[in-house]
Amino acid sequence: MTTDAAAVHAPERSVLRSALIHAALIVASFVMLYPLLWMLAGSVRPADDIFGGQTSLIPSQVSIRAYETGWFGLQVSFGTFFLNSLAISVLATIGNVMAASLTAYAFSRLNFFGKRFWFALMLGTLMLPYHVTLIPQYVLFLNIGWVNTWLPLVVPKFLAVDAFFIFLMVQFFRGLPRELDEAAMMDGCSAWRIYWKIVLPLSVPVLATAAIFSFIWTWEDFFGPLIYLGDIHTYTVQLGLRSLVDASGTSDWGALFAMSVLSLIPIFLVFLFFQRLLIEGIATTGMKR
């Protein structure tokens, strides 16, 4: 009888445990999302209510004035900043995916002199802070006339400067069967044709992962554009948001919140539409097939 009673109550305990776990996750999610939700609510609140001590996510009045002020509040509309960020992010993403995949293919599938040394040197750059190379890079770009243009933010991406993406793709490419390369070589395919016709089509998940991370990191980058872009017409969204705060630290916070909300939309859409490829790329990297 005792065993039968335990068997009867076991499903009830399982349901209760599952409900408690889900409740805890919901509470934790709300705590993490609360600042974002508060910013969204603040973007449609009247200016006097933003810092009036209200903690409610439901505004007493709804107004879109902050969106109008933020969009047209500077001498250049925020639409220009969005187009600049989009162009830089797309070009940087294309460059990262192309250059990193070519470099990773060479390290993982080809044999050449000094391969291990160059791979170790590439991995060593992961431990090198960006700020260490900032001044030499700035002097270089200044001497060739690239400062106040997009070129310092885009061109290096086509030269395989992001070791993280190279290492990520190397691990993925190593999991592809070598027999595919051998069969293609017997049919007369060159290394370039194997890369283009065999490796890339099989590597869509890791390529998508690199593209998503590259787009998000470039879109959110503030330091790089701050260093190289001095003309407001070339500003990115992040510099545009900083321009809404004047030198004294005062600002139209409603407009700042409104533009911050809009700046999150591209990142949210990219993650929403490509999250399956992102998860698949991370989950399968380094796995033997």
WOJODA-V152756 format. One record per residue. N is the residue number from 0. RES is the residue in one letter. PHI is phi in whole degrees, 0 to 359 (none if undefined). Layout:
BEGIN
n=<N | N>
res=<RES | RES>
phi=<PHI | PHI>
END
This chain:
BEGIN
n=<0 | 1 | 2 | 3 | 4 | 5 | 6 | 7 | 8 | 9 | 10 | 11 | 12 | 13 | 14 | 15 | 16 | 17 | 18 | 19 | 20 | 21 | 22 | 23 | 24 | 25 | 26 | 27 | 28 | 29 | 30 | 31 | 32 | 33 | 34 | 35 | 36 | 37 | 38 | 39 | 40 | 41 | 42 | 43 | 44 | 45 | 46 | 47 | 48 | 49 | 50 | 51 | 52 | 53 | 54 | 55 | 56 | 57 | 58 | 59 | 60 | 61 | 62 | 63 | 64 | 65 | 66 | 67 | 68 | 69 | 70 | 71 | 72 | 73 | 74 | 75 | 76 | 77 | 78 | 79 | 80 | 81 | 82 | 83 | 84 | 85 | 86 | 87 | 88 | 89 | 90 | 91 | 92 | 93 | 94 | 95 | 96 | 97 | 98 | 99 | 100 | 101 | 102 | 103 | 104 | 105 | 106 | 107 | 108 | 109 | 110 | 111 | 112 | 113 | 114 | 115 | 116 | 117 | 118 | 119 | 120 | 121 | 122 | 123 | 124 | 125 | 126 | 127 | 128 | 129 | 130 | 131 | 132 | 133 | 134 | 135 | 136 | 137 | 138 | 139 | 140 | 141 | 142 | 143 | 144 | 145 | 146 | 147 | 148 | 149 | 150 | 151 | 152 | 153 | 154 | 155 | 156 | 157 | 158 | 159 | 160 | 161 | 162 | 163 | 164 | 165 | 166 | 167 | 168 | 169 | 170 | 171 | 172 | 173 | 174 | 175 | 176 | 177 | 178 | 179 | 180 | 181 | 182 | 183 | 184 | 185 | 186 | 187 | 188 | 189 | 190 | 191 | 192 | 193 | 194 | 195 | 196 | 197 | 198 | 199 | 200 | 201 | 202 | 203 | 204 | 205 | 206 | 207 | 208 | 209 | 210 | 211 | 212 | 213 | 214 | 215 | 216 | 217 | 218 | 219 | 220 | 221 | 222 | 223 | 224 | 225 | 226 | 227 | 228 | 229 | 230 | 231 | 232 | 233 | 234 | 235 | 236 | 237 | 238 | 239 | 240 | 241 | 242 | 243 | 244 | 245 | 246 | 247 | 248 | 249 | 250 | 251 | 252 | 253 | 254 | 255 | 256 | 257 | 258 | 259 | 260 | 261 | 262 | 263 | 264 | 265 | 266 | 267 | 268 | 269 | 270 | 271 | 272 | 273 | 274 | 275 | 276 | 277 | 278 | 279 | 280 | 281 | 282 | 283 | 284 | 285 | 286 | 287 | 288>
res=<M | T | T | D | A | A | A | V | H | A | P | E | R | S | V | L | R | S | A | L | I | H | A | A | L | I | V | A | S | F | V | M | L | Y | P | L | L | W | M | L | A | G | S | V | R | P | A | D | D | I | F | G | G | Q | T | S | L | I | P | S | Q | V | S | I | R | A | Y | E | T | G | W | F | G | L | Q | V | S | F | G | T | F | F | L | N | S | L | A | I | S | V | L | A | T | I | G | N | V | M | A | A | S | L | T | A | Y | A | F | S | R | L | N | F | F | G | K | R | F | W | F | A | L | M | L | G | T | L | M | L | P | Y | H | V | T | L | I | P | Q | Y | V | L | F | L | N | I | G | W | V | N | T | W | L | P | L | V | V | P | K | F | L | A | V | D | A | F | F | I | F | L | M | V | Q | F | F | R | G | L | P | R | E | L | D | E | A | A | M | M | D | G | C | S | A | W | R | I | Y | W | K | I | V | L | P | L | S | V | P | V | L | A | T | A | A | I | F | S | F | I | W | T | W | E | D | F | F | G | P | L | I | Y | L | G | D | I | H | T | Y | T | V | Q | L | G | L | R | S | L | V | D | A | S | G | T | S | D | W | G | A | L | F | A | M | S | V | L | S | L | I | P | I | F | L | V | F | L | F | F | Q | R | L | L | I | E | G | I | A | T | T | G | M | K | R>
phi=<none | 296 | 295 | 295 | 294 | 296 | 294 | 290 | 277 | 300 | 298 | 295 | 295 | 295 | 294 | 296 | 297 | 296 | 296 | 294 | 296 | 295 | 297 | 296 | 294 | 296 | 297 | 297 | 296 | 295 | 298 | 289 | 272 | 303 | 301 | 293 | 294 | 295 | 296 | 297 | 294 | 295 | 288 | 245 | 270 | 298 | 303 | 289 | 268 | 295 | 248 | 268 | 84 | 276 | 251 | 290 | 274 | 258 | 290 | 292 | 225 | 250 | 219 | 258 | 301 | 298 | 291 | 293 | 295 | 293 | 290 | 245 | 283 | 256 | 290 | 239 | 292 | 293 | 299 | 296 | 296 | 295 | 295 | 297 | 298 | 296 | 296 | 296 | 293 | 293 | 296 | 295 | 294 | 299 | 297 | 298 | 294 | 295 | 291 | 294 | 292 | 295 | 294 | 295 | 297 | 295 | 290 | 263 | 239 | 249 | 245 | 208 | 295 | 76 | 302 | 295 | 296 | 292 | 293 | 295 | 296 | 297 | 296 | 296 | 292 | 296 | 267 | 266 | 298 | 300 | 291 | 292 | 264 | 298 | 295 | 302 | 295 | 297 | 299 | 298 | 293 | 292 | 292 | 263 | 78 | 264 | 294 | 72 | 228 | 282 | 303 | 296 | 269 | 245 | 302 | 301 | 294 | 275 | 245 | 57 | 268 | 263 | 294 | 300 | 291 | 297 | 298 | 301 | 287 | 301 | 298 | 288 | 297 | 295 | 277 | 283 | 300 | 293 | 299 | 296 | 295 | 296 | 295 | 293 | 294 | 294 | 273 | 94 | 282 | 278 | 299 | 296 | 292 | 297 | 300 | 282 | 263 | 244 | 291 | 298 | 300 | 275 | 246 | 303 | 301 | 287 | 295 | 294 | 299 | 297 | 295 | 295 | 297 | 297 | 296 | 296 | 295 | 291 | 298 | 273 | 295 | 247 | 293 | 300 | 301 | 298 | 285 | 259 | 254 | 247 | 268 | 298 | 289 | 257 | 299 | 267 | 299 | 296 | 290 | 296 | 297 | 295 | 290 | 285 | 255 | 279 | 295 | 277 | 91 | 272 | 194 | 276 | 295 | 298 | 294 | 296 | 295 | 296 | 290 | 295 | 298 | 295 | 292 | 276 | 298 | 302 | 297 | 298 | 293 | 299 | 293 | 297 | 275 | 239 | 294 | 296 | 293 | 296 | 294 | 294 | 295 | 290 | 290 | 262 | 295 | 86 | 276 | 284 | 251>
END
